[in-house]
Amino acid sequence: MLFLPYTGMVISFGVIGSMLAYDLHWDRVAAIALIYALGLGIGAHALDALGSRGRKPWGEIFSPRQLWLLAGCSLAAAYLVAAYYMIHWVPNLAVIALVEGFFVFAYNLEWFEGRYHSDGWFAFSWGFLPVLAGYIIQTNTLSFPAFWVALAMALFSLVEIKASRPYKILKQRSPIPKDPQEADLFLINRLEAILKSVSLGTIALGLGLLLFRLFGRV
């Protein structure tokens, strides 16, 4: 249910944004990772199952009540962590929190006739904004370089979602051909390679920047 590779990407986006700050607060790095693990990893995906009833396998395993409970508890916990930092140190994080709060419902529950359930808004809400959130939780401000890094991560998210949609459609077809020369299986393998490369590459980038900030100046 958690889509761990993409959840890992979004957590990495928050970490990457944090690593751009000159003065680094390690507790805030952990906080932004926890916020997106709860808010995106559990909350958004539970809502996505509710908004895509019958199209998500876990939407048939969990009842609507269980999904609402998962979403409500995880989002409440994420916002409690964020609120602690907003009240004490980084009030400007509230802007990102409000916008992400809108998209977690509008995108996943397909509000407004699905107007915000698009690849572009996906890249904005789960690629662009997490980088800014990571930077703001460290600095309480924005910078031009942080904006451009956020744009780069949004483009990686766009690649991921563009490959993910046809990959899921092909995987749901029955039966999947076993001959690697057949077009469907060939395309599935290609798309899977793209998804793995983008997700693992982004996670590796986040980890690399984190290690640099930990040990790179020694």
C-alpha positions in Angstrom: 0.0 0.0 0.0 2.8 2.4 0.8 4.5 2.4 -2.6 7.8 2.3 -0.8 10.0 3.4 -3.8 8.0 6.5 -4.3 7.5 7.2 -0.6 11.3 6.9 -0.4 11.6 9.5 -3.2 9.3 12.0 -1.5 11.1 11.6 1.8 14.4 12.1 -0.1 13.0 15.3 -1.7 12.5 16.7 1.9 16.0 15.6 2.9 17.5 17.2 -0.3 15.7 20.5 0.5 17.1 20.4 4.0 20.6 19.7 2.8 20.6 23.0 0.9 20.5 25.0 4.1 23.8 26.4 5.4 23.1 25.9 9.1 21.6 22.4 9.4 19.3 21.3 12.3 19.4 17.5 12.3 16.2 17.1 14.3 14.4 19.0 11.6 15.8 16.7 8.9 14.3 13.8 10.9 11.0 15.8 11.3 10.5 16.4 7.6 11.2 12.8 6.8 8.7 11.7 9.4 6.1 14.2 8.2 6.2 12.9 4.6 6.4 9.3 5.7 3.2 9.7 7.6 1.5 12.2 5.3 2.4 10.7 2.0 3.4 7.2 2.8 0.3 6.3 4.8 -2.2 9.2 4.7 -2.2 10.1 1.0 -2.1 6.4 -0.1 -5.0 5.5 2.1 -7.0 8.4 0.6 -5.9 7.3 -2.9 -7.5 3.9 -2.2 -10.7 5.7 -1.2 -10.7 7.9 -4.3 -9.9 5.0 -6.6 -12.3 2.4 -5.3 -12.0 -0.8 -7.3 -8.8 0.3 -9.1 -6.4 -0.3 -6.2 -5.9 -3.8 -4.8 -5.7 -2.5 -1.2 -8.9 -0.6 -1.7 -10.6 -4.1 -1.6 -8.6 -5.4 1.3 -9.3 -2.5 3.7 -12.8 -1.3 4.4 -13.6 2.4 3.8 -13.7 2.9 7.6 -10.2 1.4 8.0 -8.8 3.6 5.2 -10.3 6.7 6.7 -8.9 5.8 10.1 -5.4 5.2 8.6 -5.6 8.5 6.7 -6.9 10.5 9.7 -4.4 9.2 12.2 -1.4 9.5 10.0 -2.3 13.0 8.8 -3.0 14.1 12.3 0.3 12.9 13.5 2.1 14.5 10.5 0.5 17.8 11.2 1.2 17.6 14.9 4.9 17.3 14.2 4.8 20.1 11.7 2.8 22.3 14.1 5.5 21.9 16.8 8.1 23.3 14.5 5.8 26.0 13.0 4.9 27.3 16.4 8.4 27.4 17.8 10.7 28.2 14.8 9.4 28.1 11.3 6.0 29.7 10.9 6.5 30.0 7.1 6.2 26.2 6.9 2.5 26.7 7.4 2.2 27.9 3.8 3.5 24.5 2.5 1.4 22.7 5.1 -1.8 24.3 3.9 -1.1 23.7 0.2 0.0 20.1 0.8 -3.1 19.6 2.9 -5.2 20.7 -0.1 -3.5 18.4 -2.5 -3.6 15.4 -0.2 -7.4 15.5 -0.5 -7.9 17.1 -3.9 -5.5 14.9 -5.7 -6.2 11.5 -4.0 -9.9 11.8 -3.6 -10.2 13.3 -7.1 -12.1 16.4 -6.0 -13.4 18.9 -8.6 -14.0 16.2 -11.1 -10.4 15.1 -10.9 -9.1 18.4 -12.1 -6.1 18.1 -9.7 -5.5 14.4 -10.3 -3.1 15.0 -13.1 0.6 14.4 -13.8 1.5 18.1 -13.5 -0.2 18.6 -10.1 1.4 15.3 -9.0 4.9 16.6 -9.8 4.1 19.9 -8.1 2.6 18.5 -4.9 4.9 15.5 -4.3 8.1 16.7 -6.1 8.3 20.4 -6.0 6.7 21.2 -2.6 8.6 18.6 -0.5 11.9 20.1 -1.5 10.7 23.6 -0.4 9.3 22.1 2.8 12.7 20.6 3.6 14.4 23.9 3.0 11.9 26.0 4.9 11.9 23.8 7.9 15.6 24.6 8.2 15.6 28.3 7.3 12.0 29.6 7.5 12.6 31.3 4.2 13.1 30.5 0.5 16.0 30.9 -1.9 16.5 30.9 -5.7 18.7 27.8 -5.6 16.2 25.9 -3.5 13.5 26.8 -6.0 15.5 25.4 -8.9 16.4 22.2 -7.1 12.7 21.9 -6.3 11.9 22.3 -10.0 14.5 19.6 -10.9 12.9 17.1 -8.4 9.5 17.9 -9.8 10.7 16.9 -13.2 12.0 13.6 -11.8 8.5 13.1 -10.3 7.0 13.8 -13.7 9.2 11.1 -15.2 8.1 8.7 -12.5 4.4 9.3 -12.9 4.5 9.2 -16.7 6.2 5.8 -16.6 4.0 4.6 -13.7 0.6 5.0 -15.2 1.1 2.8 -18.3 3.2 0.3 -16.2 0.2 -0.2 -13.9 -2.2 -0.6 -16.8 0.0 -3.2 -18.5 0.5 -5.1 -15.2 -3.2 -5.3 -14.6 -3.8 -7.0 -18.0 -4.4 -10.7 -17.8 -2.7 -12.8 -18.8 0.7 -11.1 -18.9 2.7 -12.6 -21.8 5.7 -14.8 -20.8 7.6 -14.4 -24.0 10.1 -11.5 -23.5 9.8 -10.7 -27.3 6.2 -9.8 -27.0 5.5 -6.1 -27.0 3.6 -5.9 -23.7 6.2 -7.7 -21.6 9.0 -5.8 -23.3 7.3 -2.5 -22.5 6.6 -3.6 -18.9 10.3 -4.4 -18.4 11.4 -1.1 -19.9 9.0 0.9 -17.8 10.0 -1.0 -14.7 13.6 -0.2 -15.3 12.8 3.5 -15.7 10.8 3.5 -12.4 13.6 1.7 -10.5 16.3 4.0 -11.9 14.4 7.2 -11.1 13.3 6.1 -7.6 16.6 4.6 -6.6 18.6 7.4 -8.1 16.6 10.0 -6.2 17.0 8.1 -2.9 20.7 7.7 -3.6 21.0 11.5 -4.2 19.3 12.3 -0.9 21.5 9.8 0.9 24.6 11.1 -0.8 23.9 14.7 0.2 23.1 13.6 3.8 26.4 11.8 4.0 28.2 14.7 2.6 26.8 17.0 5.3 27.7 14.5 7.9 31.2 13.6 6.8 32.1 15.5 3.7 33.9 18.3 5.5 35.9 16.1 7.8 
